[in-house]
Amino acid sequence: MLRLERKCRRKFWLLLHRYLGLFAGAIFVIIGLTGSLLAFEHPLDEWLNANVMTVSRPEIPVRASLDAIVSAGLRAMPFGAKAINLDYPRHEGLAFALWFEQTSPGRDYPERHQIFIDPYRAQVTGQRLLIDFHRIWRDPLLDFVLRLHYSLGLGESGMTLIGWIGIAVLLSVLAGLIVWWPQTGKFRSALTFKRKASRERLVYDLHKVCGVYGCIVLLVIVATGIYLEFPSYGRGLIGQFSPVASPWPEYGSRPPSNLDKQKTIPLSELEQIVDAHCPAGEFRYIVFPNDASGSFEVAKRAPDEPNRLQAQRRIWIDQYSGEVLALRDRSSQSSGDVFVEWLYPLHTGEAFGLTGQLIILLIGFVPLLLYVTGVIRWLQKRRVKRLEGG
């Protein structure tokens, strides 16, 4: 009786693993392959667009003033466009990137562009359309791949779909582990390939071994991916255990009553203010005030942050007086904030540097391998059943 119950339970988990993997796994193959490419998104983007993104480094690399750099970018903007933010270069051979937004020609929605500026000469090196929110095929290759990865290019509805696909894949992986778990405790044979096995057995072992060894990384990637698709729900869940700060708070500047004094502080002074409060680290971006009552948001990555390309440490500054309105750094983090901070760099692998990125690059091919071997195994079993029935 006990053996029969165990057999029924295993059959249930096997069917769950098979059909979730069969349908959700097909989409997950696309997610995995695009994720592999995105593991080195920024170096690839710089290589593909070297003519506008890279600059010649002078013998004595002295950066031009930030005001001159931004002014050069603003002059190159088309009429009616609005500057959004400025991205700092990741290394000395790259240009600054000024983001601006304008209405898409013949459409009623905005599109986003980038203007690249040489940091040493304050000269524009080129520009490009980066995001057309409704026409994914107009985007540069890497942004096209990114939007395919997280939404299949279908916007918010695509993100919801990918989020549910992630939940289905998570259940499929867990069900697969339950089916794999050796009941007799023979873990050695369950973790290795059988010698001199038949072709059918080789397919089974390949699916089993790759799935088991890759499952830990896959579970982390899928779980963090689900959070990234449903961040508000994720923050609400984490907030049940520890407070989580709002990701994009807004702090207002206080415009002077005298209109003649309503001048924004120079960007060079803005950098000095940030350096005074956060001496160590690397500038990542500056978000410009959205309107007359908005404030500057400056991100300066601390040396010990797990996210290497973005920054958790941010400071909000009054655009007129230079007063620091808020500072978000490790001193103000709750346990929930720390947990959330690790999710994105774990998903991309950048938390562990080049090693983590290489792992993500390789693990992105595992869904394809599991899907192909799983389908072959399923077809093999169907053929055997037909022969037995005949």
Helices and strands as residue ranges (DSSP letters): H 2-38, H 41-48, H 50-53, H 66-76, E 82-87, E 96-103, E 110-117, E 124-132, G 136-138, H 141-151, H 155-180, H 187-190, H 199-229, H 231-238, G 259-261, H 267-277, E 282-287, E 295-301, E 314-318, E 324-328, G 330-332, H 335-348, G 350-352, H 353-363, H 366-389
